[in-house]
Amino acid sequence: MGRLLTDPKLAHLARYALESMPSPAAGGALRLALQTTRGELLVGVVNSLGERREQASVPPCFRT
């Protein structure tokens, strides 16, 4: 599902599905997409990571 995050037509649906999955692999796919997406797709990936509220998505210096 991670490769769909770079498809402009399917990225939103892929992000929506990954956001709701409790699996660490879903968060990993979103973090990996940070390196391969640009523009609006990148903004969407960042928003999805924020929605998941995973500690692994935040650098250690910003964790509380």
N, CA, C and O atoms as a GROMACS GRO file, in nm:
protein
  256
    1MET      N    1   0.082  -0.118   0.000
    1MET     CA    2   0.000   0.000   0.000
    1MET      C    3   0.087   0.126   0.000
    1MET      O    4   0.043   0.230  -0.048
    2GLY      N    5   0.205   0.116   0.052
    2GLY     CA    6   0.294   0.231   0.059
    2GLY      C    7   0.325   0.293  -0.076
    2GLY      O    8   0.341   0.415  -0.087
    3ARG      N    9   0.335   0.210  -0.180
    3ARG     CA   10   0.368   0.265  -0.312
    3ARG      C   11   0.254   0.347  -0.368
    3ARG      O   12   0.276   0.428  -0.458
    4LEU      N   13   0.134   0.328  -0.318
    4LEU     CA   14   0.020   0.408  -0.364
    4LEU      C   15   0.027   0.552  -0.312
    4LEU      O   16  -0.043   0.640  -0.363
    5LEU      N   17   0.110   0.575  -0.212
    5LEU     CA   18   0.122   0.709  -0.155
    5LEU      C   19   0.182   0.809  -0.253
    5LEU      O   20   0.171   0.930  -0.232
    6THR      N   21   0.244   0.762  -0.357
    6THR     CA   22   0.302   0.853  -0.457
    6THR      C   23   0.212   0.868  -0.580
    6THR      O   24   0.246   0.942  -0.672
    7ASP      N   25   0.099   0.802  -0.581
    7ASP     CA   26   0.005   0.810  -0.693
    7ASP      C   27  -0.096   0.921  -0.665
    7ASP      O   28  -0.174   0.910  -0.570
    8PRO      N   29  -0.096   1.028  -0.744
    8PRO     CA   30  -0.186   1.140  -0.717
    8PRO      C   31  -0.334   1.102  -0.710
    8PRO      O   32  -0.411   1.167  -0.639
    9LYS      N   33  -0.374   0.999  -0.781
    9LYS     CA   34  -0.515   0.959  -0.782
    9LYS      C   35  -0.552   0.870  -0.663
    9LYS      O   36  -0.668   0.867  -0.624
   10LEU      N   37  -0.457   0.799  -0.608
   10LEU     CA   38  -0.487   0.702  -0.503
   10LEU      C   39  -0.425   0.735  -0.367
   10LEU      O   40  -0.455   0.668  -0.268
   11ALA      N   41  -0.340   0.835  -0.361
   11ALA     CA   42  -0.267   0.865  -0.238
   11ALA      C   43  -0.360   0.895  -0.121
   11ALA      O   44  -0.335   0.850  -0.009
   12HIS      N   45  -0.466   0.970  -0.145
   12HIS     CA   46  -0.556   1.004  -0.036
   12HIS      C   47  -0.619   0.879   0.025
   12HIS      O   48  -0.625   0.865   0.147
   13LEU      N   49  -0.664   0.789  -0.059
   13LEU     CA   50  -0.724   0.665  -0.008
   13LEU      C   51  -0.622   0.580   0.065
   13LEU      O   52  -0.654   0.520   0.168
   14ALA      N   53  -0.501   0.573   0.014
   14ALA     CA   54  -0.396   0.495   0.080
   14ALA      C   55  -0.363   0.555   0.216
   14ALA      O   56  -0.348   0.482   0.315
   15ARG      N   57  -0.351   0.688   0.222
   15ARG     CA   58  -0.322   0.753   0.350
   15ARG      C   59  -0.436   0.728   0.449
   15ARG      O   60  -0.411   0.701   0.567
   16TYR      N   61  -0.559   0.739   0.403
   16TYR     CA   62  -0.675   0.717   0.489
   16TYR      C   63  -0.673   0.577   0.549
   16TYR      O   64  -0.701   0.558   0.667
   17ALA      N   65  -0.640   0.479   0.467
   17ALA     CA   66  -0.633   0.341   0.515
   17ALA      C   67  -0.519   0.323   0.614
   17ALA      O   68  -0.537   0.260   0.718
   18LEU      N   69  -0.401   0.378   0.583
   18LEU     CA   70  -0.286   0.361   0.671
   18LEU      C   71  -0.303   0.433   0.804
   18LEU      O   72  -0.254   0.386   0.907
   19GLU      N   73  -0.371   0.546   0.803
   19GLU     CA   74  -0.394   0.621   0.928
   19GLU      C   75  -0.465   0.536   1.032
   19GLU      O   76  -0.433   0.544   1.151
   20SER      N   77  -0.561   0.457   0.988
   20SER     CA   78  -0.642   0.382   1.084
   20SER      C   79  -0.583   0.247   1.125
   20SER      O   80  -0.635   0.183   1.216
   21MET      N   81  -0.477   0.204   1.059
   21MET     CA   82  -0.416   0.076   1.093
   21MET      C   83  -0.327   0.090   1.216
   21MET      O   84  -0.238   0.176   1.218
   22PRO      N   85  -0.347   0.008   1.318
   22PRO     CA   86  -0.263   0.017   1.437
   22PRO      C   87  -0.124  -0.043   1.419
   22PRO      O   88  -0.041  -0.035   1.510
   23SER      N   89  -0.097  -0.100   1.306
   23SER     CA   90   0.031  -0.166   1.280
   23SER      C   91   0.147  -0.068   1.270
   23SER      O   92   0.133   0.037   1.206
   24PRO      N   93   0.261  -0.099   1.333
   24PRO     CA   94   0.380  -0.015   1.316
   24PRO      C   95   0.425  -0.008   1.169
   24PRO      O   96   0.488   0.090   1.128
   25ALA      N   97   0.394  -0.110   1.091
   25ALA     CA   98   0.432  -0.109   0.949
   25ALA      C   99   0.359   0.002   0.873
   25ALA      O  100   0.413   0.057   0.777
   26ALA      N  101   0.238   0.035   0.915
   26ALA     CA  102   0.164   0.143   0.850
   26ALA      C  103   0.234   0.276   0.873
   26ALA      O  104   0.248   0.356   0.780
   27GLY      N  105   0.278   0.300   0.994
   27GLY     CA  106   0.354   0.421   1.023
   27GLY      C  107   0.486   0.423   0.949
   27GLY      O  108   0.531   0.527   0.902
   28GLY      N  109   0.548   0.307   0.939
   28GLY     CA  110   0.674   0.297   0.865
   28GLY      C  111   0.656   0.330   0.718
   28GLY      O  112   0.742   0.396   0.658
   29ALA      N  113   0.547   0.286   0.659
   29ALA     CA  114   0.519   0.317   0.518
   29ALA      C  115   0.500   0.467   0.500
   29ALA      O  116   0.547   0.524   0.401
   30LEU      N  117   0.432   0.530   0.593
   30LEU     CA  118   0.412   0.674   0.584
   30LEU      C  119   0.545   0.749   0.601
   30LEU      O  120   0.572   0.845   0.528
   31ARG      N  121   0.626   0.706   0.696
   31ARG     CA  122   0.757   0.772   0.715
   31ARG      C  123   0.846   0.753   0.593
   31ARG      O  124   0.919   0.844   0.555
   32LEU      N  125   0.841   0.638   0.531
   32LEU     CA  126   0.919   0.612   0.410
   32LEU      C  127   0.872   0.704   0.296
   32LEU      O  128   0.953   0.749   0.215
   33ALA      N  129   0.743   0.729   0.291
   33ALA     CA  130   0.688   0.815   0.186
   33ALA      C  131   0.736   0.960   0.198
   33ALA      O  132   0.726   1.036   0.102
   34LEU      N  133   0.785   0.998   0.314
   34LEU     CA  134   0.840   1.133   0.330
   34LEU      C  135   0.955   1.157   0.233
   34LEU      O  136   0.980   1.270   0.193
   35GLN      N  137   1.025   1.051   0.197
   35GLN     CA  138   1.142   1.062   0.109
   35GLN      C  139   1.104   1.061  -0.038
   35GLN      O  140   1.184   1.102  -0.122
   36THR      N  141   0.983   1.015  -0.072
   36THR     CA  142   0.948   0.995  -0.212
   36THR      C  143   0.834   1.083  -0.261
   36THR      O  144   0.804   1.082  -0.380
   37THR      N  145   0.771   1.158  -0.173
   37THR     CA  146   0.660   1.243  -0.214
   37THR      C  147   0.702   1.389  -0.213
   37THR      O  148   0.797   1.428  -0.145
   38ARG      N  149   0.630   1.469  -0.290
   38ARG     CA  150   0.656   1.613  -0.298
   38ARG      C  151   0.523   1.687  -0.303
   38ARG      O  152   0.418   1.628  -0.331
   39GLY      N  153   0.527   1.814  -0.276
   39GLY     CA  154   0.410   1.900  -0.290
   39GLY      C  155   0.294   1.860  -0.201
   39GLY      O  156   0.312   1.829  -0.083
   40GLU      N  157   0.175   1.860  -0.260
   40GLU     CA  158   0.055   1.828  -0.184
   40GLU      C  159   0.055   1.687  -0.129
   40GLU      O  160  -0.001   1.662  -0.022
   41LEU      N  161   0.117   1.594  -0.201
   41LEU     CA  162   0.123   1.456  -0.150
   41LEU      C  163   0.207   1.450  -0.023
   41LEU      O  164   0.174   1.377   0.070
   42LEU      N  165   0.315   1.526  -0.018
   42LEU     CA  166   0.400   1.531   0.101
   42LEU      C  167   0.324   1.591   0.218
   42LEU      O  168   0.332   1.541   0.331
   43VAL      N  169   0.249   1.698   0.193
   43VAL     CA  170   0.168   1.759   0.299
   43VAL      C  171   0.068   1.657   0.354
   43VAL      O  172   0.047   1.650   0.475
   44GLY      N  173   0.008   1.579   0.266
   44GLY     CA  174  -0.086   1.476   0.310
   44GLY      C  175  -0.020   1.370   0.396
   44GLY      O  176  -0.078   1.327   0.496
   45VAL      N  177   0.099   1.328   0.359
   45VAL     CA  178   0.171   1.227   0.438
   45VAL      C  179   0.205   1.283   0.576
   45VAL      O  180   0.190   1.213   0.677
   46VAL      N  181   0.250   1.407   0.581
   46VAL     CA  182   0.282   1.469   0.710
   46VAL      C  183   0.156   1.477   0.797
   46VAL      O  184   0.161   1.448   0.916
   47ASN      N  185   0.045   1.516   0.737
   47ASN     CA  186  -0.081   1.521   0.812
   47ASN      C  187  -0.122   1.384   0.864
   47ASN      O  188  -0.170   1.372   0.976
   48SER      N  189  -0.103   1.282   0.784
   48SER     CA  190  -0.138   1.146   0.826
   48SER      C  191  -0.050   1.101   0.943
   48SER      O  192  -0.098   1.038   1.036
   49LEU      N  193   0.077   1.134   0.937
   49LEU     CA  194   0.166   1.100   1.049
   49LEU      C  195   0.123   1.173   1.176
   49LEU      O  196   0.126   1.116   1.285
   50GLY      N  197   0.082   1.296   1.162
   50GLY     CA  198   0.033   1.371   1.278
   50GLY      C  199  -0.095   1.311   1.334
   50GLY      O  200  -0.115   1.307   1.455
   51GLU      N  201  -0.181   1.266   1.246
   51GLU     CA  202  -0.307   1.204   1.289
   51GLU      C  203  -0.281   1.076   1.367
   51GLU      O  204  -0.353   1.045   1.462
   52ARG      N  205  -0.178   1.001   1.328
   52ARG     CA  206  -0.145   0.876   1.397
   52ARG      C  207  -0.082   0.899   1.534
   52ARG      O  208  -0.090   0.813   1.621
   53ARG      N  209  -0.021   1.014   1.554
   53ARG     CA  210   0.043   1.051   1.681
   53ARG      C  211   0.143   0.946   1.729
   53ARG      O  212   0.146   0.910   1.847
   54GLU      N  213   0.224   0.899   1.637
   54GLU     CA  214   0.327   0.800   1.671
   54GLU      C  215   0.453   0.867   1.723
   54GLU      O  216   0.501   0.964   1.664
   55GLN      N  217   0.506   0.816   1.831
   55GLN     CA  218   0.631   0.870   1.884
   55GLN      C  219   0.746   0.849   1.786
   55GLN      O  220   0.837   0.931   1.780
   56ALA      N  221   0.743   0.740   1.709
   56ALA     CA  222   0.851   0.710   1.615
   56ALA      C  223   0.858   0.812   1.502
   56ALA      O  224   0.959   0.821   1.433
   57SER      N  225   0.752   0.888   1.482
   57SER     CA  226   0.748   0.988   1.374
   57SER      C  227   0.805   1.122   1.418
   57SER      O  228   0.818   1.213   1.336
   58VAL      N  229   0.839   1.134   1.545
   58VAL     CA  230   0.888   1.260   1.600
   58VAL      C  231   1.033   1.242   1.642
   58VAL      O  232   1.065   1.145   1.711
   59PRO      N  233   1.121   1.334   1.601
   59PRO     CA  234   1.261   1.323   1.645
   59PRO      C  235   1.269   1.324   1.798
   59PRO      O  236   1.188   1.391   1.863
   60PRO      N  237   1.363   1.251   1.856
   60PRO     CA  238   1.374   1.242   2.002
   60PRO      C  239   1.381   1.376   2.073
   60PRO      O  240   1.331   1.388   2.185
   61CYS      N  241   1.442   1.475   2.011
   61CYS     CA  242   1.456   1.604   2.080
   61CYS      C  243   1.323   1.677   2.097
   61CYS      O  244   1.315   1.772   2.175
   62PHE      N  245   1.218   1.634   2.026
   62PHE     CA  246   1.087   1.699   2.037
   62PHE      C  247   0.986   1.616   2.114
   62PHE      O  248   0.872   1.659   2.131
   63ARG      N  249   1.023   1.499   2.161
   63ARG     CA  250   0.930   1.413   2.235
   63ARG      C  251   0.913   1.463   2.378
   63ARG      O  252   1.005   1.517   2.438
   64THR      N  253   0.791   1.445   2.430
   64THR     CA  254   0.767   1.485   2.568
   64THR      C  255   0.752   1.366   2.657
   64THR      O  256   0.731   1.381   2.778
   0.00000   0.00000   0.00000
